[in-house]
Amino acid sequence: MKTTMRLGLTASLLALATGAASADSTVRFWYHFDNADNPMDELVAAFEEANPGITIEAENVPWNSYYDTLYTSIVGGNAPDAAMVKMFAQPRLLEMGALEPLAARIDAWEGKADLLDNLLDLTKAEDGENYYLPVQYVALYLYYRADMFDELGLTVPTTCDEFREVAKALTRDTDGNGQMDVYGFGFRGAKGGHDHWASFTLSREGVNLVGGMENDAALAGTQFVVDLFREDGVFPPSAPNDGFQEIIGAFKAGTTAMTIHHIGSANGMVEALGDKVSAAAVPECGGGHWTAFGDESTAVFSTAEDKDAAWKWISFLSTAGNNTMFNEATGQLPVTKTDSAGWSLHPERFVKATMDSLPFAQLLPNRSETSDFVNTVWPVSMQRALTGEITAAEMNAEIAKLFGE
């Protein structure tokens, strides 16, 4: 769909957002886009043209400090009026009294009927209220270098045992200088890498962040990850500190042969590698599968000076046409039925890997402790376990302590 067509559709659909915003309102909006291709200025211009008197101040906050910055702003009385948010942060934001209830606005919004089924249920709070409006989603899967697999006669692993053997075979000294220059898997040991660990650990029977982290199955999962690095050497030496940019850059450069991420990286992968890259569901480990449902929503904050204007803006982003433009930049999938039906922005094999992963995709527990797990406990304990400072059992004990096991 051409941008000009989308903007025309944008103007006609603004009436779908309910609420009478005050004249001359300013909405401070925080978001995080990794990609350089950022359509936010265009979306803001379209919204402001169709809504005279409402100014949108959109700020792209770096992901690595996004939630620390958000929480600090709330405590300091300088929170944005609206922002992109994930489910792991919802309990803490509710404890802080930071979120405006949205269920009544969503129910009165004509755009509700165009949202994909179940998204509002997945993002609902424990009290049954909707504080989030979905804006994009993904499911994580395994990226692999098809050219390297073909070169070595390997098949895509479907179990953890197969994964280990394939990763070992892919870890090689290709230039004969006595040092490994290709590693089997690009592991994200820094913040955000809990989804990698979870696919190898939370898939196992009886393992759960709440009440299931100190059993034999949980220990086997974390030990499996640690051993891949310390015993098998299939992660790059930088893995304990690697974040998103590092794992994607290494995969594109050919220094890793597999990694885990979502469809947001697909087009960049194809641009760099063409048919050398493909995707599949993460392997089964310990009798089950686990992959992350990558949620992203927007919220209005309780301190917003003009909540109607803030709602009008976030509902605009989740309206057909606008939502396509938004997700063209993020590389994730649209939340509207209209945009989903015409989605052609990713090669079919990556869409298929997403759909194959949805039956076992899950969210982390919707509890206040989950924010600490994501931001501090997991990355710190994982780095310490990978470097040998603590054992796998001690790492699991840290997680169990956080969740009150």
N, C-alpha and C positions, 0 to 999 in steps of 0.2 A: 504494500500500500504506500503510495507516495506521501511524503510529509505534508504537502499542501492539501491533499485529500483528508488526511488525519486531522489537520487543524480546522478544516471546515466542519468535520464531524464533531470536533471538540466543542466548537461554539454552539452547535445545535443541541448538544447533550448536557450543557451546563445546568439546564433547568432540572436535571435529575437530582442535583444536590439540594437537599432541603435546608431550611433555616434562612432567616433573613439577617445577613451579616450587616454590621453597622457600617455607615459611610466612613471613608478614610481610615480603614483598618490596616494594620501591618501584621502579617503572619510570619513569624520567625520559624523556619523549617530546617531541621538538620537531617542529613542523609549521608550515606557512604557509598561511593562508587569507586571501584578499583580501576575501571577502564578509563582510558584517556578520552574516548568518545562519549561525551557527556551532553545529553539533550536537555538538561534542566533549564538552561536559559531559554530555550525554545518553548518548553512547556510553561514556564513562568510567563513568558510574553503572551502566549495564547490565552492563558487564564486571565491575566490582567486586562487584556483587550476586551474580553467578554464580561469582566467583572469590574467595571470602573469603581474606584474608591477602595479596592483591596490591593495592597502591595505585598508581594511575597519576597521575603529575604531568605534565600536558600543557601545554606552553607554545607559544603562537602567536608565532613570531619573524617580524618584518617581512621581506618578500621582498627588498627592496633591500639588506639587510645579512645575509641568511640564511647564505650560504656563508662569507662573511668571519667571521661569528660562529661558525659550526660549525668551521671550520679552526682558529680561535684557541682554541676550547674543547678541541680535541683536543691541540694543542701544549701547552696549559696543564694538561693532565691533568684536565679537568673536562668531558669530553664527555658528552652524554646517553647513555642506555642504548639508545635507538632513535630513529629520526628518518625523516621524509620525505626522499627523495633522488632526484636525477635522474642520467641516464646520463653526462652530461658530467663529473660529479664523481667517478664511480667509479674511474677510473685514479688520480687523486690520493689518494683515500681508501685505495686499496689500497697505494700507495706509502708512505702514512703508517702502514700496518699497522692501520688503524682498523676494518676490516669483519670480521664473523664469517661464516664460510661457512654457507650455509643449505641447500645441495642435499640433504643427508641429511634434514634436518627437512622440507623440502618434499616429498621422495619419500615420507616416512612420514605425511604429512598427507592426510587423506581429502578435504580441500577442493581439492587439486590438480586432481582430475578436473573440477571445475567452472570452472576458469580458462579464459578464451578461448584458442583455439589460437594458438601462436607467441609469446605474450607472454613466456614464460620464455626462449625463444630470443632474442628481441630484447633482453632485459635481461641476458643471460649475459655474463660477463667473458671476456677473451681466453684465459684459462687453462681455460675450459670450466666453471668453477664458477659457481653462482648465489649471489650475495651480496645480491641484491635480491628483494623480493616485490612484484609489481605491485599497485597499489591504484587506479589510474585511468589513462585515456589520452584523447588527442584527436588530431586532425589539423587543422592550420591551413588557413583558407580566406579568401576575399575577402568582406567585408561591404560592401554597397552600399545607398545610399538609393534605393529603388525609386521613390519619389515624385519625386525630382530627375531620375532617368533618364527617367521618363515625361514630365515637364514639358518637357525639352529634346529628346525624341525620340531618346534614346541607347539603344544596345544594350550588354549586358554585354561587356566586353572579353575576348577569348580569347587575344590575343597581346600582347607588350610594346608593339608599335607602336600597336595599338588602345588599349591602356591609356593611353599618353601622350596621344593625341588626346582621349580621353574625359576624362582628368584635367584637361586644359587647358580643355575646354568647361565643366566643372563649376566651375572656379575663377572666381568672379564677384564683382562689386560689386552686391549685390542691392538696396541702399537708395539708390544713386545719390550717395553722398557722396565718391566718388573713391577709395575704399580697398576692397580686397578684404575681404569678410567671409565668404565661403565658399571653401574650398580643396578641390581634387580628391581629395587623399589625406592621411590622417593617418599620418605616418611616425614610427616610434618610434626616435629617435636615441640615446636613453639605453640603459642596460643592459637586455637582453632583446630589443632590436630587431634583433639579428642575423638573426632569422628573416625579417623584412621584406626586408632586404638579400639574404639567401640566395635568396629566391624569384625575384629579378631577376638574380642572378649565378650561383649554383651550378647553375642549370638548364642552363647553356650547355655545349655539347660541349667536353670537355677541361678543364673547370674543376673543381678539387677543392681543398679546404683543404690536403691533403697532396700536394705535388708538382704543383700545377696552379693557382697563383695569379699567375704572372707571364707568362702568355701573352696573346695579343691578345683572346681571348674573355673572360678574366677581367677585363681592363682595360675592355672594352666594358660588362660588367655593372656594375662599380663606377662607371664614368663615367656610365652611364645613371641611376643613383640620384642622383649628385651633380648632374647636369644637371636632373633633375626639380625639384630645390630651387633651384639657383643660376641656371639659365637659364630654366626654364619657370615657376618660382614656384608650383608646384602643392602644395607642402607649406606648412603654417603657418610663420610666422617662428620659432616656438618649437620646431620639429621637432628641432634638435640636442640639446635637453635633455628632450624629451617621453618619458615612460615610460608604463606601462600605464594609469594613472588618467587621464592627459592625453589619450591617443588615444581612449579609450572615452568620456570626458566630452565631447570635441569632436564626436565622431560623433553622440552622443545629442542634443547641443545644436544640431546642424545646421550647425556651422562647418566640418566636413569631410564629404565625400560618399562616401568609400571608406576602408577600413582593412583590416588583416589581423589576425585573431585566431582563436579557436576557439570551440567550442560552449559553453564556459564563460561566455561573454558573452551567449549567445542570449536567455535569458529576460529579462535586464535590458534588452536592446535592445528586445524586444517590449513589455515593460512601458512603456518610454518612447515607443516609436514605432509599435507595432502593425504594420499591414501596410505601413508606409512603409519597412521594412527587409527585405532579403532577402540571399541568400548564393549564392556560386558558387565553383568551384575557382579557384585563382590562375591568372593567364594563363601561357601558354607563352612562354618567353623564350629566344631563341637556339637554338631547335630542341628544347627539352625543357621539362619541368616539374620543379619542386622545391618541396616544402613540408615543414614540420617535423612529424614524429611526436612529439607532445607526451607524453613519458613521465613518469610519476611513480610511484615505488615507495616501499617502506619498507625499512629495514635495521636489523639489530642490530649494535651496536658491540662490538668485541673487549674493551673495558674494562668492559662491563656486569657488574654484580655478580651478577645472576641472569639468565643468558642464556635459560633456559627460560621465565621469566616474560615477558621482553621478546619472545620469539618468540610466546608465547601471545597477547600483546596485538596484535602486528602481523598475525598470521594471523586474528585476530578481525576486524580491519578489512577484510580481503579475503575474508570469508565472506558468502555470500548473505544479503540483508536488511541486514546491517550496512554492506555496501558500497554499497547503494542510499542509505542515510541519509548516509554520508560524501559521496557524490557529489551529493546534493541540495544540499549547501552549496557544494561546489567548482564545481558546474555542469559537470563533466566526465563522462565515460562510465564505467560500471561495468566491472570486469574479469571478473565471473562470468557464465557462460552463463545461469544462472537469472535474475539481475537484468537482463541484457541483453534477454532474451526478453520481459520485461514493461515495458521502458523506454518511458515516455510523458511524460517530464519536459521534453522540448524539442519545439517545432514541427517537423513533418516536413521542411520545407525546409532546416533547419540540419543535421538528421541526414543528409539526402541529400547536402548539400555535404561533410560529413565523409566519407561513404562514397565519393563521387566523387573525393575527394582521396587516399584510402588507396593506390591503385595506385602513386602516385609519392611517397608520404610517406617521409621518411628521417630517420635519426638523424645527428647530428654524429659525427665520428670518435671512437671509444672509446680516446682517448689522453690522457695526462696534460696535454698542451698545451691541450686543448680547454677546460679550466676557465679557464685564463688568457685564452684567446680570448674566452670568453663574458663574463668578469667585468671584464677590463681592456683587452686589446688591441683587440677590436672596438669597444666603446663609445668609447674614447679616440680611436682613429684615425678612426672614422666622424664623430665630432663635429668633429675637426680638418679632415677633408675637406669636410664640409658648410659650414664657416665659411671655407674657402679657405686655411687655414693650411698644408695639405699637398695634394698632387695625388692623384687616384685611383690613379695608379701607385705613389706613395709609400705610400698606405694598403695596397695589395695587397702591397707589398714587406715591410711590417711583419708582415702575416699570414704570408707565406712564410718570413720569418726565424724566427717563432715555431715553425712546424711543420718547420723544418729543410730547406726547399727549397733 
